């Protein structure tokens, strides 16, 4: 399909993908997910508040819809360089997705004579887990066990939902998990997501640092590859330094990942259940003695056959206990960013 016809195809699909949201309080609820509307957006409908980020693939702005005053995130991608079929797959999934731990999609439109693709998404005031992790390291602070458990619980529910839709995310990492003003974690950026074929896939797409060993080795993989990536992400929240040596080049890194034992928790005042949740991730096909671990096998098990699914991890005692516990994540994220509750600094 030529570039022009691909853009035309995307433009036709966009007409079916516009969703008008209701105002969200950022809570763990489906009530903030809007209804489909016939509204066709353009740049004139929005006021740019600030630039949230940019890179080779485009930019993301914080915008206000003029008619309603609602605040959204707008991802702008140059159409000539956009992987149109990949983007169409992502938007098609998001337009049909309704889950409290998946970022809300509000619509899309073309601008600048169809040279720019604009994707409208929920604005998550708390930023990414990457930004929160870096902030806490700068402050020499450590994330509490209860907060890590809540983030784990939410992300696992998101992965469980993806699995129910036969979707592998394929790029789970701290920058692709956002936090709302209420501290609720949400998965984002499904640009490399793919549908499972007989529950397995075989393409090499994603970020190598968080990539599961079976994917690095070019083997078939399933949603359990997302479990590996989430395991590394959670481990980073509990540790005060990077998981892998920072001086490794790309080839050295992937060699290190597939040939080394999975990382472990730093020494700390963690509960027995949390230690069990992480310590049981030490099963390794190169180290048979580690495979005698009992209970739920680790999510960082290098052999995917020894790695639990999101559903199995949601039944681990550490996560079950978290699901029963009420904690004020909104107050936590406010403290992380030192927001003045009376100001609009978010």
N, C-alpha and C positions, 0 to 999 in steps of 0.2 A: 504494500500500500504506500503511495507517495506521501510526502509530507503534507501537501495541500489537502489531499483527500482524507488523511488521518485527522487533521485539524477540523475539517468539515464534519467528520464522523463524531469527533469529540464535542463539537458545538451542538450537534443534534442531540447527543446524549445529555448534555448539560441542562437542556430544557426540562428533562425529567428528574433532575437531581436537586432542584432548589427546595430547601426546607426552611420554613419560617419558625424561628425558635421562640420559646417563652423565656422570660427573664430567669436566670439561674442563680441559686444561692451557693452553688458549688458543692452541695451536699451529695451524699451517696444515694442518689435517687434517679429514677427514670422520668420523673415529672418534668424535668427541664428539657427533655428532648421534644423538639417541635413537630409540627405537622407539615405535610407537603403543601406547597403553595404554587400558584402560577406566576409568582413574581419573577421578573427577569432583571437581574442586577446590572449596574454599571458603575464606573468610578464616581459618577456624580452622586451616588447614594451614600458615599462614605467620606468621612473626615479622618485623615491620618493623624494619629495622636503621637506615635513614636515608632522608631525602628527597633524591632526586637532582635533581629539578627539577619545576617546575609552571608552568602558564600557563592561558589562557582555555579551552583544550581539555581540560584534565585535569592529572594529575600522574604522576610516575614515582618509585617507591620501590625501594630496595635491600631485598630480603627474603630470609629464610632459610626453606627448606622444613623444617619441624620434623622430619618423619619421616626425612629423609636428611641434613640439614645442608647441602644444596646451596644456593648463593647465586644468586639470579636477580634480574632487573629486572622490576618489575610496573608496567605502564602502566594507570592507572585513568581511565576516561572516563565522564562522566555520560551515561546512556542517552538521556534526552530530547533532549540537544543533539548526540548522536553521529550522524554521517552513516553510518547503519547499512549501507546497500548498499556504500558505499565501504569501510567497515571489514570487511565480510564478504568483499569481493574481496581485501583485503590479507591477511586471515587464511587464506583459502582458498589463496592463493599460498604463503604462508609454511609452511603445514602440509604442503605437497608439495615444499618446497624443500630440497635437500641440496647445499650448496656451502660450502666453507671460507671464502668471502669474502662470505657472506650471513649476517646474524645468525640464530642458532638460535631457533626458536619452540618453546616448551614446552607451550603450551596456553592456554586461556581459560576464564573462568567469569563468571557474573552474580552480583551480591551486592546486599544492601540492598533486598530485595524487587524484584529485577530493575531497580533504578534506576541501578546502576553496572556497567559492562563492564570486566573486568579481563583484561589481556593479559599472559601470562607469557613472558618472553624471556631469552635469554642475557645475563648481566651482563658487560659489558666494562670491566675495571678501569682501562684506560688512558684512558677518557673519549673525548670526541669530538675530531676534528681541529680543530674550532673552538677548543676549550679548550686543546689543545696549542699551536696557533698563537698564541693570545693569551698563553699562559704564556711562550713563547719570546720574544715581542716584549717582554713585561715584563722579562725577563732580558737583553734586548738580545742575544739569541743568534739564530743562523741555523741552520736545519735543513740537515744535510749533504746533498750530492747523492745519496749512496748510499741514504740513508733515503728521500728523495723518490722515487727510482726504484723502491724496493721498494713504497712506498705506491701509486705509479702502476700498477705491475705487478699488485698485488692487486686494485685497484679496476677495472682494465680486464678482469681475469678475471671479476670479478663482473658487469660489464656484458655481457660476452660470454655468460655463463650466462643472464642475463635475456633477451638477444636470442634465445637458443636456445629459450626458453620463450615467445617472442612477447610480451615484456613491456618497456615503456618505464617507467623509474622516474619521471621527470618532476620530481623534486625533489632532484637531486644537489647537495649543498652541504656545507661542512665539518661542520656540526652533524649531518648524516645519515650520516657515516662514523665508525664507532667503532673503537677499538683495544683489543685484548685485552691481558692481562697479558704476553703474548709479543710484543706490538707488531704483531700481525696486523690489517690493516684489514678492516672488515666493513661492508657497506651495510645501512642500516636505514631504517625509516619509509617503507613502501610505500603509505601512505594515499592518495596521489594517483597511484599507479601505474595504468597502463591497458594493456590488451591491444592489440597492433598490429592494425590492419585493413589487410590487403594491405601490411603493413610500414609503414603511415603512420597517423597519428592527427590529429585536428583540434580538440581541446578546449583551452581555456586554463586550465591548472591548474599551480600550482607557485610558486616564489619568484622574483620578477622580477629580483633582483640577479644571480642565476646563470642566468637564463633565456636560451636561445638566441634570436638575432634573428628567426628564422623563426616562433618561437612568439609573440614579442611582436607581430609583424606579423599574426598570425592565420592564417598559412599552414599547410599540412600539414607534419608533421614526423615524424621517425623516431627510432630509437635514437641517431642522430647528434646529436640535441639534448642527450642525456645526455653525449655526448663533449664538447660545448661546455662544459657545466656542470662536468664533471670537469677540463677544461683550466683554467678559472678557479680552481678549488679548488687544483690543483697549483701554479698560478702564485702564488697567495697564500702557499703554503708557502715559496716561494723568495724572495719579496719581503719587505722590512722595513716596508712600509706598504700601506694598502688599494689595490686596483686602480683603483677608480673614485673620483672626487672625493666626499668625505664630506658635502658640503653640498647635494647635489642632492635635490630632491623626487622623488616617484614618477614624475611625467610627464617631468620633466627627465632622470631616470635612464634611462628606456626610450628616450627620444630620443637620448641620448648613446650608448647601447649599439648602436643600429641605424645610427647615422650616423658613428661614430668608428672608427678603425683598431683592431684587436684589441690588447690590452695586450701588453707585451713584458717579458722578464726584466730585472731590475736588473743593473747591471754587477756582475760577481763572478767568482770564480775557478772558473767552471763548465767542464766538459769540452766538447770540440767536439761530441760526440754529443748531450749535453744541449742545447747551444745550437741544434743542428740540429733536435732534437725540438720545441723551442719556437719558434725563429725561422721555421720553415716554417709556423707558424700565422698568418703575416701575410697570406696570400692574402685578397683582399677584392674583392667584386664592384664596389665603387665605385672601386677603384684597379686597373685592368687590368694595369698594369705589375707589380703584385705577384703576378700569376698565373703568371709565368714560372718560379717556384720549382720546383726539381726534387725528386725523392724523394717520400716520403710527404707529401701536402699537409697543411696544419696543422689541428689539431683545434679551433682557434679561428677557422677560416675562416668568415666571416660567411655566405657562400653554402654551404648544406649539401652541395651537389653537390661542393664542393671540400674537404669535411671527411672524414677517414678514419673507418672503423668501428673498434670496439674490437679486432676481430681484426687489422685492418691495423696498428693502433698496437702491438699485441703483437709484431709482426714488425719494429718499428723497432730499429735497432742498439742504441740506448740501453737499451731494455727487454730485448732479447735478452741483452745483457751483464749486466744486473741479474739475470736469471733464472739465470745461471751462478754468480753471486756469493753467498757465504754471509756474512751479517752478523748481528750479535747485536742484533736489534730489542728483545729482552726487556731487555737491559742499557740500551739507549737510552731506552726508555720509563720505566725505573726512574730513570734520571738526570734525565729531564724533571721527574718529580714528586718527586724526591729521596726515594724510598721507602727505608726501612730494611729490608733483606732479611730481618731477623729479626723484624720487627713485622707486625701486621695492619692497617696504616694504609690499605690499599687499599679 
